[in-house]
Amino acid sequence: MKPLKDFLKAEKHLPDCMKDLHDQKDLFEAMHAYMKPKDCEYTKNIARMEGHVYVVDFFLTFMAHHGYVLQKSKAKVEFEDLDSCVTGYKVWSRQQSAKLLNELLNNEN
């Protein structure tokens, strides 16, 4: 049997879309925008990065220590596509940044 530390170091407790730090960042940015935590009294003061660190570095690691892993459901339900959601957010975010930059540049002229 493999030691737990090897399992955690190999990030076997995380789905593929969360094994890379940049992918995690994109996922949590998209989730933060999609779920609108400011609309929820319990989460309105949680910054995206705080939630990211808490979930990935603490919650999922804690659960992995006890034999639980995050995995995609096999339920016969029409789920939304995670990759499309994250990609859509990244496109929207870039468009917003470009719009702001264009406005700043036009205001300087």
C-alpha positions as CSV (number, residue, x, y, z in Angstrom):
1,M,0.0,0.0,0.0
2,K,1.3,3.5,-1.0
3,P,1.9,6.0,1.8
4,L,-0.6,8.8,2.1
5,K,2.1,11.5,1.5
6,D,2.8,10.0,-1.9
7,F,-0.9,10.0,-2.8
8,L,-1.2,13.7,-1.8
9,K,2.1,14.7,-3.5
10,A,0.9,13.1,-6.7
11,E,-2.3,15.1,-6.3
12,K,-4.4,12.0,-6.8
13,H,-7.1,13.5,-4.6
14,L,-7.7,16.3,-7.2
15,P,-9.5,16.1,-10.5
16,D,-7.3,16.9,-13.5
17,C,-8.7,20.4,-13.9
18,M,-7.4,21.3,-10.4
19,K,-3.9,19.8,-10.5
20,D,-2.2,22.8,-12.0
21,L,-2.1,26.1,-10.0
22,H,-3.1,28.2,-13.0
23,D,-6.0,25.9,-13.8
24,Q,-7.1,26.2,-10.1
25,K,-6.8,30.0,-10.4
26,D,-9.0,30.1,-13.5
27,L,-11.5,27.7,-11.9
28,F,-11.9,29.7,-8.7
29,E,-12.1,33.0,-10.6
30,A,-14.9,31.7,-12.8
31,M,-16.6,30.1,-9.8
32,H,-16.4,33.4,-7.8
33,A,-17.9,35.4,-10.7
34,Y,-20.5,32.7,-11.5
35,M,-21.7,32.1,-7.9
36,K,-21.6,35.9,-6.9
37,P,-20.6,35.4,-3.3
38,K,-21.4,39.1,-2.5
39,D,-25.1,38.1,-2.9
40,C,-24.8,35.6,0.0
41,E,-24.5,36.9,3.6
42,Y,-22.2,34.0,4.7
43,T,-19.7,34.4,1.8
44,K,-19.8,38.1,0.9
45,N,-16.5,38.8,2.7
46,I,-14.5,35.9,1.2
47,A,-12.0,36.9,-1.4
48,R,-11.5,34.6,-4.4
49,M,-8.0,33.7,-3.3
50,E,-9.0,33.0,0.3
51,G,-11.7,30.6,-0.9
52,H,-9.2,28.9,-3.3
53,V,-6.6,28.3,-0.6
54,Y,-9.1,27.1,1.9
55,V,-10.8,24.7,-0.5
56,V,-7.7,23.3,-2.2
57,D,-5.0,23.5,0.5
58,F,-7.2,22.7,3.5
59,F,-10.6,21.2,2.8
60,L,-9.7,18.8,0.0
61,T,-6.4,17.8,1.6
62,F,-8.1,17.2,4.9
63,M,-10.8,15.0,3.2
64,A,-8.1,13.1,1.3
65,H,-6.4,12.3,4.6
66,H,-9.6,10.5,5.5
67,G,-10.1,8.7,2.2
68,Y,-12.3,11.0,0.2
69,V,-11.6,12.4,-3.2
70,L,-13.3,14.9,-5.4
71,Q,-14.6,13.2,-8.6
72,K,-17.1,13.9,-11.3
73,S,-20.6,12.6,-10.6
74,K,-21.9,9.6,-12.6
75,A,-25.5,10.6,-12.0
76,K,-27.7,10.7,-15.1
77,V,-28.2,14.4,-15.0
78,E,-27.5,17.0,-17.7
79,F,-24.7,18.9,-16.0
80,E,-23.2,22.2,-17.2
81,D,-19.8,21.9,-18.9
82,L,-17.1,23.1,-16.5
83,D,-14.5,23.8,-19.2
84,S,-17.0,26.0,-21.1
85,C,-17.8,27.9,-17.9
86,V,-14.1,28.6,-17.1
87,T,-13.2,29.4,-20.7
88,G,-16.2,31.7,-21.0
89,Y,-15.2,33.5,-17.9
90,K,-11.6,33.9,-19.1
91,V,-12.9,35.4,-22.4
92,W,-15.3,37.7,-20.7
93,S,-12.5,38.8,-18.2
94,R,-10.1,39.6,-21.0
95,Q,-12.8,41.5,-22.9
96,Q,-13.5,43.6,-19.7
97,S,-9.8,44.3,-19.3
98,A,-9.4,45.3,-22.9
99,K,-12.5,47.6,-22.7
100,L,-11.1,49.3,-19.6
101,L,-7.7,49.7,-21.2
102,N,-9.3,51.2,-24.3
103,E,-11.3,53.6,-22.2
104,L,-8.2,54.7,-20.3
105,L,-6.2,55.2,-23.5
106,N,-9.1,57.1,-25.1
107,N,-9.4,59.4,-22.1
108,E,-5.7,60.3,-22.3
109,N,-6.1,61.6,-25.9
